[in-house]
Amino acid sequence: MFRSQIIRTYFPGLSSLQYEQFERLYELYADWNSKINVISRKDIELLYEHHVLHSLAIAKVVEFKKGTKVLDVGTGGGFPGIPLAILFPETEFFLVDSIGKKIRVVQEITAALKLQNVKAEQKRAEELKEQFDFIVCRAVTNFPEFYNWVKYKASPKSFNKIPNGILCLKGGDLDTELAQFKRAKIIELADFFTEEFFATKKLVYLPLKS
């Protein structure tokens, strides 16, 4: 049995290289986590369910087309950016975090996996001048604050199946947090994954007009 079997179950039909890259994530994160704590120590055995599959939930909502540019803000140890970069090798991913040691882990893991479509830098989203098709994150901060960081970062021309915007993985009750965002769509991850972990997990999609 593969450690990454859960990925093979929910994402059949990938290449042997992609499955090999997903499989290698465990050894790489286990090694780096012993030096720099990027994932909760108790969570490392649940890496694929709690981190990798959770990240890939975004792919259940949009399949990034070739040439799509994605910004991962507050990437931490590389989530959701690294799993998405494996899944979409023809999409460009820019992973940023304000903590240098976490970016170092991201850089080392992407190098070990030979991911050519990932750039990672120690930066804050507010500093970036570039524009992207999508801005992704995983529970970085409250949504209004995150929105203020990235609201001008969306490219005006959309070419994917959904308009350019924010795709944010969140949990719990979001009514208050999203009260001012009438165009935000909340997608329940339990619609895609049966594991208990996903019962309260959600994906918030907010189209952005540059």
Contacts in CASP RR format, 6 or more apart in sequence:
PFRMAT RR
TARGET T0000
AUTHOR 0000-0000-0000
METHOD contacts of the structure
MODEL  1
MFRSQIIRTYFPGLSSLQYEQFERLYELYADWNSKINVISRKDIELLYEH
HVLHSLAIAKVVEFKKGTKVLDVGTGGGFPGIPLAILFPETEFFLVDSIG
KKIRVVQEITAALKLQNVKAEQKRAEELKEQFDFIVCRAVTNFPEFYNWV
KYKASPKSFNKIPNGILCLKGGDLDTELAQFKRAKIIELADFFTEEFFAT
KKLVYLPLKS
2 8 0 8 1.000
2 19 0 8 1.000
2 23 0 8 1.000
3 23 0 8 1.000
3 26 0 8 1.000
3 48 0 8 1.000
4 19 0 8 1.000
4 22 0 8 1.000
4 23 0 8 1.000
4 25 0 8 1.000
4 26 0 8 1.000
4 48 0 8 1.000
4 52 0 8 1.000
5 48 0 8 1.000
6 48 0 8 1.000
6 49 0 8 1.000
6 53 0 8 1.000
6 195 0 8 1.000
7 19 0 8 1.000
7 22 0 8 1.000
7 48 0 8 1.000
7 52 0 8 1.000
7 53 0 8 1.000
7 56 0 8 1.000
8 14 0 8 1.000
8 19 0 8 1.000
10 53 0 8 1.000
10 56 0 8 1.000
10 192 0 8 1.000
10 193 0 8 1.000
11 56 0 8 1.000
11 59 0 8 1.000
11 87 0 8 1.000
14 87 0 8 1.000
18 86 0 8 1.000
18 87 0 8 1.000
18 89 0 8 1.000
21 86 0 8 1.000
21 113 0 8 1.000
21 115 0 8 1.000
22 48 0 8 1.000
22 52 0 8 1.000
22 83 0 8 1.000
22 86 0 8 1.000
24 112 0 8 1.000
24 113 0 8 1.000
25 47 0 8 1.000
25 48 0 8 1.000
25 52 0 8 1.000
25 82 0 8 1.000
25 83 0 8 1.000
25 109 0 8 1.000
25 113 0 8 1.000
26 47 0 8 1.000
26 48 0 8 1.000
28 108 0 8 1.000
28 109 0 8 1.000
28 112 0 8 1.000
28 113 0 8 1.000
29 38 0 8 1.000
29 39 0 8 1.000
29 44 0 8 1.000
29 47 0 8 1.000
29 109 0 8 1.000
30 44 0 8 1.000
30 47 0 8 1.000
32 38 0 8 1.000
32 105 0 8 1.000
32 108 0 8 1.000
32 109 0 8 1.000
33 39 0 8 1.000
33 41 0 8 1.000
33 44 0 8 1.000
36 101 0 8 1.000
36 102 0 8 1.000
36 104 0 8 1.000
36 105 0 8 1.000
38 76 0 8 1.000
38 77 0 8 1.000
38 78 0 8 1.000
38 102 0 8 1.000
38 105 0 8 1.000
39 47 0 8 1.000
39 51 0 8 1.000
39 77 0 8 1.000
43 50 0 8 1.000
43 51 0 8 1.000
46 197 0 8 1.000
49 195 0 8 1.000
49 197 0 8 1.000
50 197 0 8 1.000
51 79 0 8 1.000
51 83 0 8 1.000
52 79 0 8 1.000
52 83 0 8 1.000
53 193 0 8 1.000
53 195 0 8 1.000
54 79 0 8 1.000
54 80 0 8 1.000
54 138 0 8 1.000
54 169 0 8 1.000
54 189 0 8 1.000
54 197 0 8 1.000
54 198 0 8 1.000
54 201 0 8 1.000
55 79 0 8 1.000
55 80 0 8 1.000
55 81 0 8 1.000
55 82 0 8 1.000
55 83 0 8 1.000
55 84 0 8 1.000
55 138 0 8 1.000
55 169 0 8 1.000
56 80 0 8 1.000
56 83 0 8 1.000
56 84 0 8 1.000
56 87 0 8 1.000
57 169 0 8 1.000
57 189 0 8 1.000
57 192 0 8 1.000
57 193 0 8 1.000
57 198 0 8 1.000
57 201 0 8 1.000
57 203 0 8 1.000
58 80 0 8 1.000
58 84 0 8 1.000
58 136 0 8 1.000
58 167 0 8 1.000
58 169 0 8 1.000
58 203 0 8 1.000
59 84 0 8 1.000
59 87 0 8 1.000
59 88 0 8 1.000
60 192 0 8 1.000
61 162 0 8 1.000
61 167 0 8 1.000
61 187 0 8 1.000
61 203 0 8 1.000
61 205 0 8 1.000
62 134 0 8 1.000
62 160 0 8 1.000
62 161 0 8 1.000
62 162 0 8 1.000
62 167 0 8 1.000
63 88 0 8 1.000
63 160 0 8 1.000
63 161 0 8 1.000
64 70 0 8 1.000
64 84 0 8 1.000
64 88 0 8 1.000
64 91 0 8 1.000
64 133 0 8 1.000
64 134 0 8 1.000
64 160 0 8 1.000
65 91 0 8 1.000
65 159 0 8 1.000
65 160 0 8 1.000
66 90 0 8 1.000
66 91 0 8 1.000
67 90 0 8 1.000
67 91 0 8 1.000
67 92 0 8 1.000
68 88 0 8 1.000
68 91 0 8 1.000
68 92 0 8 1.000
68 133 0 8 1.000
68 134 0 8 1.000
68 159 0 8 1.000
68 160 0 8 1.000
69 91 0 8 1.000
69 92 0 8 1.000
69 94 0 8 1.000
69 130 0 8 1.000
69 131 0 8 1.000
69 132 0 8 1.000
69 133 0 8 1.000
69 134 0 8 1.000
69 155 0 8 1.000
70 81 0 8 1.000
70 84 0 8 1.000
70 91 0 8 1.000
70 92 0 8 1.000
70 93 0 8 1.000
70 94 0 8 1.000
70 132 0 8 1.000
70 133 0 8 1.000
70 134 0 8 1.000
70 135 0 8 1.000
70 136 0 8 1.000
71 94 0 8 1.000
71 96 0 8 1.000
71 125 0 8 1.000
71 128 0 8 1.000
71 130 0 8 1.000
71 132 0 8 1.000
71 134 0 8 1.000
71 135 0 8 1.000
71 136 0 8 1.000
71 150 0 8 1.000
71 153 0 8 1.000
72 78 0 8 1.000
72 80 0 8 1.000
72 81 0 8 1.000
72 84 0 8 1.000
72 93 0 8 1.000
72 94 0 8 1.000
72 95 0 8 1.000
72 96 0 8 1.000
72 136 0 8 1.000
72 137 0 8 1.000
73 96 0 8 1.000
73 125 0 8 1.000
73 135 0 8 1.000
73 136 0 8 1.000
73 137 0 8 1.000
73 140 0 8 1.000
73 146 0 8 1.000
73 149 0 8 1.000
73 150 0 8 1.000
74 95 0 8 1.000
74 96 0 8 1.000
74 97 0 8 1.000
74 98 0 8 1.000
74 125 0 8 1.000
74 137 0 8 1.000
74 140 0 8 1.000
75 81 0 8 1.000
75 95 0 8 1.000
75 96 0 8 1.000
75 97 0 8 1.000
75 102 0 8 1.000
75 103 0 8 1.000
75 106 0 8 1.000
75 120 0 8 1.000
76 97 0 8 1.000
76 99 0 8 1.000
76 102 0 8 1.000
76 103 0 8 1.000
76 106 0 8 1.000
77 97 0 8 1.000
77 102 0 8 1.000
77 105 0 8 1.000
77 106 0 8 1.000
77 109 0 8 1.000
78 95 0 8 1.000
78 102 0 8 1.000
78 105 0 8 1.000
78 106 0 8 1.000
78 109 0 8 1.000
78 120 0 8 1.000
79 138 0 8 1.000
80 136 0 8 1.000
80 137 0 8 1.000
80 138 0 8 1.000
80 169 0 8 1.000
81 93 0 8 1.000
81 95 0 8 1.000
81 118 0 8 1.000
81 136 0 8 1.000
82 95 0 8 1.000
82 106 0 8 1.000
82 109 0 8 1.000
82 110 0 8 1.000
82 113 0 8 1.000
82 115 0 8 1.000
82 118 0 8 1.000
84 91 0 8 1.000
84 93 0 8 1.000
84 136 0 8 1.000
85 91 0 8 1.000
85 93 0 8 1.000
85 110 0 8 1.000
85 115 0 8 1.000
85 117 0 8 1.000
85 118 0 8 1.000
86 113 0 8 1.000
86 115 0 8 1.000
88 117 0 8 1.000
89 115 0 8 1.000
89 116 0 8 1.000
89 117 0 8 1.000
90 117 0 8 1.000
91 117 0 8 1.000
92 117 0 8 1.000
92 119 0 8 1.000
93 117 0 8 1.000
93 118 0 8 1.000
93 119 0 8 1.000
94 119 0 8 1.000
94 120 0 8 1.000
94 121 0 8 1.000
94 130 0 8 1.000
94 132 0 8 1.000
95 103 0 8 1.000
95 106 0 8 1.000
95 118 0 8 1.000
95 119 0 8 1.000
95 120 0 8 1.000
95 121 0 8 1.000
96 103 0 8 1.000
96 120 0 8 1.000
96 121 0 8 1.000
96 122 0 8 1.000
96 123 0 8 1.000
96 124 0 8 1.000
96 125 0 8 1.000
96 128 0 8 1.000
97 103 0 8 1.000
97 106 0 8 1.000
97 120 0 8 1.000
97 122 0 8 1.000
97 123 0 8 1.000
98 122 0 8 1.000
98 123 0 8 1.000
98 124 0 8 1.000
99 122 0 8 1.000
100 122 0 8 1.000
103 120 0 8 1.000
103 121 0 8 1.000
103 122 0 8 1.000
106 118 0 8 1.000
106 120 0 8 1.000
107 120 0 8 1.000
110 118 0 8 1.000
110 120 0 8 1.000
124 149 0 8 1.000
125 135 0 8 1.000
125 149 0 8 1.000
125 150 0 8 1.000
125 153 0 8 1.000
126 149 0 8 1.000
128 153 0 8 1.000
130 153 0 8 1.000
131 152 0 8 1.000
131 153 0 8 1.000
131 154 0 8 1.000
131 155 0 8 1.000
131 156 0 8 1.000
131 210 0 8 1.000
132 153 0 8 1.000
132 154 0 8 1.000
132 155 0 8 1.000
132 164 0 8 1.000
133 154 0 8 1.000
133 155 0 8 1.000
133 158 0 8 1.000
133 159 0 8 1.000
133 160 0 8 1.000
133 164 0 8 1.000
133 165 0 8 1.000
134 154 0 8 1.000
134 160 0 8 1.000
134 164 0 8 1.000
134 165 0 8 1.000
134 166 0 8 1.000
134 167 0 8 1.000
135 150 0 8 1.000
135 153 0 8 1.000
135 154 0 8 1.000
135 165 0 8 1.000
135 166 0 8 1.000
135 167 0 8 1.000
135 208 0 8 1.000
136 166 0 8 1.000
136 167 0 8 1.000
136 168 0 8 1.000
136 169 0 8 1.000
137 146 0 8 1.000
137 166 0 8 1.000
137 167 0 8 1.000
137 168 0 8 1.000
137 169 0 8 1.000
138 168 0 8 1.000
138 169 0 8 1.000
139 168 0 8 1.000
139 169 0 8 1.000
139 170 0 8 1.000
139 171 0 8 1.000
140 146 0 8 1.000
140 168 0 8 1.000
142 177 0 8 1.000
143 168 0 8 1.000
143 170 0 8 1.000
143 174 0 8 1.000
143 177 0 8 1.000
143 178 0 8 1.000
143 181 0 8 1.000
143 184 0 8 1.000
143 204 0 8 1.000
144 177 0 8 1.000
144 180 0 8 1.000
146 166 0 8 1.000
146 168 0 8 1.000
147 166 0 8 1.000
147 181 0 8 1.000
147 206 0 8 1.000
150 166 0 8 1.000
150 208 0 8 1.000
151 208 0 8 1.000
152 210 0 8 1.000
153 208 0 8 1.000
154 164 0 8 1.000
154 165 0 8 1.000
154 166 0 8 1.000
154 208 0 8 1.000
154 209 0 8 1.000
154 210 0 8 1.000
155 164 0 8 1.000
155 210 0 8 1.000
156 164 0 8 1.000
156 209 0 8 1.000
156 210 0 8 1.000
157 164 0 8 1.000
158 164 0 8 1.000
162 205 0 8 1.000
162 207 0 8 1.000
163 207 0 8 1.000
163 208 0 8 1.000
164 207 0 8 1.000
164 208 0 8 1.000
164 210 0 8 1.000
165 205 0 8 1.000
165 206 0 8 1.000
165 207 0 8 1.000
165 208 0 8 1.000
166 204 0 8 1.000
166 205 0 8 1.000
166 206 0 8 1.000
166 208 0 8 1.000
167 203 0 8 1.000
167 204 0 8 1.000
167 205 0 8 1.000
168 203 0 8 1.000
168 204 0 8 1.000
168 205 0 8 1.000
168 206 0 8 1.000
169 201 0 8 1.000
169 202 0 8 1.000
169 203 0 8 1.000
169 204 0 8 1.000
170 177 0 8 1.000
170 201 0 8 1.000
170 202 0 8 1.000
170 203 0 8 1.000
170 204 0 8 1.000
171 200 0 8 1.000
171 201 0 8 1.000
171 202 0 8 1.000
172 200 0 8 1.000
172 202 0 8 1.000
174 186 0 8 1.000
174 202 0 8 1.000
174 204 0 8 1.000
178 184 0 8 1.000
178 186 0 8 1.000
178 204 0 8 1.000
181 206 0 8 1.000
183 206 0 8 1.000
183 207 0 8 1.000
184 204 0 8 1.000
184 205 0 8 1.000
184 206 0 8 1.000
185 204 0 8 1.000
185 205 0 8 1.000
185 206 0 8 1.000
186 202 0 8 1.000
186 203 0 8 1.000
186 204 0 8 1.000
187 202 0 8 1.000
187 203 0 8 1.000
187 204 0 8 1.000
187 205 0 8 1.000
188 201 0 8 1.000
188 202 0 8 1.000
189 198 0 8 1.000
189 201 0 8 1.000
189 202 0 8 1.000
189 203 0 8 1.000
190 198 0 8 1.000
190 199 0 8 1.000
190 201 0 8 1.000
192 198 0 8 1.000
END
